[in-house]
Amino acid sequence: MFDFTSKPAPCSLDHTSVPNDTDVTVATWLRTHGWQVIPARRETEPELGFYVWQEDTPSNGRSHALWVSEPMVRRLTPEQLVEVLNREGIAEDIRINFRVRIEERGAEYRVSVVPRKSGEFRKQD
């Protein structure tokens, strides 16, 4: 039998926008590495929310994008977030891949990428 009187569990995802200081700091960091990005947007994957900074004018038809987990954006200051991006070598990952996703895994960070197809590498100036 189905219990039609029970209520669904509340959703725990925060659907607010990225903090302005974080948006500006990450966009500036990306700009120093050669990418002009549009303001961050929020995307939801099955288990987690992400903030996405995506290249404004894609080359070769595909935009490069940095996906940062929402808990990282909420927990770290903009400066701490940039320190993590530098320490984890995210700029180099973005340079050779289209999509780089970073999220916290305990005291560590997990970086996953969507690679280019063979022969699609474009050197950044």
C-alpha positions as CSV (number, residue, x, y, z in Angstrom):
1,M,0.0,0.0,0.0
2,F,1.1,3.5,-0.7
3,D,1.1,6.1,2.1
4,F,-0.3,9.3,0.5
5,T,-0.2,11.2,3.8
6,S,3.6,11.3,4.1
7,K,5.4,14.4,2.9
8,P,8.6,14.2,0.7
9,A,11.9,15.0,2.3
10,P,12.9,18.6,2.0
11,C,15.5,19.4,-0.7
12,S,18.8,20.4,0.8
13,L,20.2,22.2,-2.2
14,D,20.6,26.0,-1.9
15,H,19.4,27.6,-5.1
16,T,21.0,31.1,-4.5
17,S,23.4,32.8,-6.9
18,V,27.1,32.8,-6.6
19,P,28.4,35.5,-4.2
20,N,29.5,38.6,-6.2
21,D,33.0,38.8,-4.7
22,T,33.6,35.1,-5.6
23,D,32.2,35.6,-9.1
24,V,34.5,38.6,-9.7
25,T,37.6,36.9,-8.2
26,V,37.2,33.6,-10.1
27,A,36.4,35.5,-13.4
28,T,39.5,37.6,-12.9
29,W,41.6,34.5,-12.1
30,L,40.4,32.9,-15.3
31,R,41.0,36.1,-17.3
32,T,44.7,36.1,-16.1
33,H,45.0,32.7,-17.7
34,G,43.5,33.8,-21.0
35,W,39.8,33.1,-20.7
36,Q,37.0,35.7,-21.0
37,V,34.1,34.2,-19.1
38,I,30.4,35.1,-18.7
39,P,29.1,35.5,-15.1
40,A,28.8,32.3,-13.2
41,R,25.6,30.3,-13.3
42,R,24.4,27.5,-11.1
43,E,24.0,23.9,-12.4
44,T,22.7,20.9,-10.6
45,E,24.0,17.4,-11.1
46,P,22.3,14.4,-9.5
47,E,24.2,14.6,-6.2
48,L,25.5,18.2,-6.0
49,G,25.1,21.8,-7.1
50,F,27.9,23.6,-9.0
51,Y,28.8,27.1,-10.0
52,V,30.0,27.3,-13.7
53,W,32.2,29.9,-15.2
54,Q,32.2,29.4,-19.0
55,E,34.2,30.9,-21.8
56,D,32.3,33.7,-23.4
57,T,33.4,33.2,-27.0
58,P,34.3,29.6,-27.6
59,S,37.0,28.6,-30.0
60,N,36.5,25.6,-32.2
61,G,32.8,25.6,-31.3
62,R,33.1,24.4,-27.7
63,S,33.5,26.6,-24.6
64,H,35.9,25.8,-21.8
65,A,34.2,25.7,-18.4
66,L,35.2,25.6,-14.8
67,W,32.7,23.8,-12.5
68,V,33.2,24.4,-8.8
69,S,31.0,22.6,-6.2
70,E,28.6,24.8,-4.3
71,P,29.9,23.8,-0.9
72,M,33.4,25.0,-1.9
73,V,32.1,28.3,-3.0
74,R,30.1,28.7,0.2
75,R,32.8,27.6,2.6
76,L,35.9,29.1,1.1
77,T,36.7,32.8,0.8
78,P,37.4,33.9,-2.8
79,E,41.1,34.1,-2.0
80,Q,41.1,30.6,-0.6
81,L,39.2,29.3,-3.6
82,V,41.9,30.8,-5.9
83,E,44.6,29.2,-3.8
84,V,42.9,25.8,-4.3
85,L,42.6,26.4,-8.0
86,N,46.3,27.2,-8.2
87,R,47.4,24.4,-6.0
88,E,45.4,21.8,-7.9
89,G,46.7,23.0,-11.3
90,I,43.2,23.9,-12.6
91,A,44.5,26.4,-15.2
92,E,46.5,23.7,-17.0
93,D,43.6,21.3,-16.8
94,I,41.3,23.9,-18.4
95,R,43.9,24.6,-21.1
96,I,43.8,21.0,-22.3
97,N,40.2,20.0,-21.5
98,F,36.8,21.5,-22.2
99,R,35.3,21.0,-18.8
100,V,37.0,20.9,-15.4
101,R,35.0,20.1,-12.3
102,I,36.4,20.4,-8.8
103,E,34.7,19.3,-5.6
104,E,35.7,18.6,-2.0
105,R,36.3,15.1,-0.9
106,G,37.0,15.3,2.9
107,A,40.3,17.2,3.3
108,E,41.2,16.7,-0.3
109,Y,39.8,17.9,-3.7
110,R,38.6,15.8,-6.6
111,V,39.2,17.1,-10.1
112,S,37.5,15.5,-13.0
113,V,37.7,16.6,-16.7
114,V,36.0,16.2,-20.0
115,P,38.9,15.9,-22.4
116,R,39.3,17.2,-25.9
117,K,39.1,14.8,-28.8
118,S,42.5,13.7,-30.3
119,G,43.9,16.5,-32.3
120,E,41.7,19.3,-30.8
121,F,44.4,20.9,-28.6
122,R,44.6,24.6,-29.1
123,K,47.6,26.4,-27.5
124,Q,46.5,29.4,-25.4
125,D,48.4,32.6,-26.0
